[in-house]
Amino acid sequence: MHRSAILAISAALTLVGLFLAIFPGIDLWASQLFFADGRFIGITPLGEMLREFGHGLPFVIMACAFGAYGLAKFGWKRIPAPGGRAVIFMATTLAFGPGLVVNVTLKDNSHRPRPIQTQEFGGPWEFKPWYRFDGQCIRNCSFVSGEASSAFWTLAPALLTPPAVRPVAVIGAMVFGTGVATLRMAFGGHYLSDSLISAFLTILIVMLAHRAFFGRVKKTDAGLRGSGAPL
């Protein structure tokens, strides 16, 4: 399962990147769908509320995992708690994917202006395709989407759920990630390429880490356990 999924995600990431590099105008077209009457349609009180929820939920999940693990270690044996390996897997992927790769390495060095900052949507700066790192943005730039990356990271805890509910949890994580990514486009915060590449990159990191942590574990403590068992 790991190998075929990793190959499929890698192929999708490559194809999406190539396609949107060859046809960068698709980014402008997709953003135009969310632009009306001189503004991006997501910038509303409801949109702000949904954005806060989408931004915060991954960190709430991580905090709950740490809390449940700690409670289980200190004697609350009956609560559903992740094992030590699972907690480290979630923390590592959150720190490395949305943290180091997306926000530190890409967003602060890509220099790509956000849609709302580009001339086509009333901003001062020139549009740049995703692969051009010579834009006028200095820090926290458009490529890639940090909030989409955090949202798609929820695949990590979804993969740790019991087998009976895992397919639903994985689908839920993908729907959540897609919703957050779409909302960021509706805010004029990101282009389609920012969102898609962020999604596939984060999913790939999660799958590679899952293979590294659990690929050879036969009777794994990858899922939720009442004991909060350590590594």
N, C-alpha and C positions, 0 to 999 in steps of 0.2 A: 504493500500500500504506500509506504513512504517513498520508495524509489519512483514509481509511476506518477505519483502526485507531484513530486519535486520536479520531474522532467516536464510534466504538463505545465506547471506554473512557470518554470524557466522559459519554456517555449512561448507561452502567452506573454510574458514580460518582454521578451525579445521582439515578438511580432508587433505588439502594441507600440513599443518604442520606435521601431522602424516605420510603421505605418504613419504615426503622428509626426515623425521627423520628415517624411516625404510629403505629407499633406498637412502642414501646420495650420492651414486655414480652417481646419475642422475645429481647432481650439476656439477660434473667434466665432465660428458659427454656433458652437455649443453654448458659449457664454452669452451670445445674443439672445438665446432662448429665454434667459433669465433677466433680460434687460428691457425695461419698458418705461416710457414717459421720463426718460433721462435718469433712471436709477435702477439698481438691482432689486428685484422683487422680494428677496429674502430679508431685507433690512426692515423688519417690523418688530414690534414687541413680542409677538408669538415666535418669530424667527429667533430672536435673541434668547428667549426662554428655552427653545429646543436646542439651540447651540450650546447653552450652558449645560444642559442635561447630557448631550452627546459628548461634550468635552470632559465632563466629570466622571461619567459612569465607569470607564476603564480603571481609573484610579480608585474608585470606590470598591470595585471588584478586587483589585490588588490588596487594598487595605483589609477587606473582609477575609481574604485568604490568609493574610498574615495573622489577623486576629483569631480566626478559627483554629489555625495551627497552634498558636500560643495557648489558647484555652485548652485544646486537646492535650498539649504537652503538660499542662499543669493540673490535669485530672478530670477535665470534662470529657469523658470518654465517649459519651453518647451523641455528641454533636457531629454532623458531617463535616469533616475537616480534611484538607489536602495533606498528603505526606510531605516530608521534607524535600524530596526530589522534585515534587510538583511545585512547591513554593519557589524553589530556586529556579526552576524552568520558567515560571511566569515572570519572576523578577528580572531574570537575565534577558528574556526576550523583550520585555517592556523597556528596559534600560538600553539595550543594544539597538533594537529596531527603531521605534519612535524617538528614542533619546539620541544615541550617538550617530547612527547612520542618517536619519531623517533630519533632525533639528540641528545637530552640531555640524555634520559634514556637508549635507546638501543645502539646507535652507539658508545657512549663513555664508555660503560660497557660490551659489548659483547665480545670484544677482538678477534673477528674472523678476520683472515687475508683475504685480498681481493684475488681474483684469481691471479692477477699479482704478488702478494707477496708470493704465495705458490710454493712449490717445483715442482709440476706437470707442472707449466708454467714458470719455470726458476727463481722463487723467492727463498728466503732463509728459508721460514717458512713452518710448517706442515699444511696440510689441516685440517680443523675442520668442522664437520656438524653444521647446524644452531643452534642447541640446546646446543652446547658445548661452555661454556664461559671461557675456559682456554687457549685461543690462545695467541700468542705473540704480537698481535697488542695492542697498548696502548690507542690511542684515534682516533676518526673518522674512525671507523673500518667498516667491510663489512656488518655486520648484524645490521639493515636492510638498504635498499637503501633510502637515503634521497632525492635524486633528483626524484626518482620514486614516493615517497610519495608526494612531492610538485606537481608533474605533475598530479597525480590522485586526488589531492585536487581540481582541476578544476571542479570536479563534483559539488562542492558547488555552484559556480556561475551558472553552467549549470542548476541546480535545481531551480534557481530563474528566469529563462527566461520565457516569456509568454508561455502558454500551447501549442499554435500552433507550436512553434519551439522547445519546450523542448526536445522531443525525439531525434531530430537531435543534439541538444546541448549536451545531455548526451552521445550519441554515439561518438560525437566529442571528449569529455573529455576522454572517455575510449580509443579511438584510440591514442590520444595524450599521455596519460599515458603509454600505451603499447609501443609506439615508443620510449619514453624517457627511459623506463626500458630496452628495447632491446638494445638501444645504450649504456647504461651503461655496459651491459654484453659484448658488442663488444669492449669496452675499457678495459675489464679485471677488471672493478671496482666492479662488483657484480656477485654473483652466481644467478642461477634461483630462489632458495629459498628466497634469499634476496629480489628479485624483487616481487615475488608472494605474500609473506607474507606482504611486505610493501604495496602492492596494496590493498589487502583485508582488512588490518588493517586500512588504511586511509579511504577507502570507508565506512567501518563500523563506524568509528568515525564521518564522515560527515553525514551518515544516522541517527545515534543516535542524533546528534546535530540538524538535520533538524526536527526530530520528537519533540525534546524538544522545539525548537523555534516556529515551525509552525504547529505542529500536531493538535492543538486545535483551530487554527485560521480558521474561515470559510471564511470570506472575507479578505484574507490576504494581507498584504503589502509585502509579501515575494518576489514578482517579481519586475521588473523594473517599476518605476512610474515617471511621470513627475514632481511630487510635491516634491520628496525627503522627504516624510513624516517621521517624527520621530517616535519613539516607542509610 
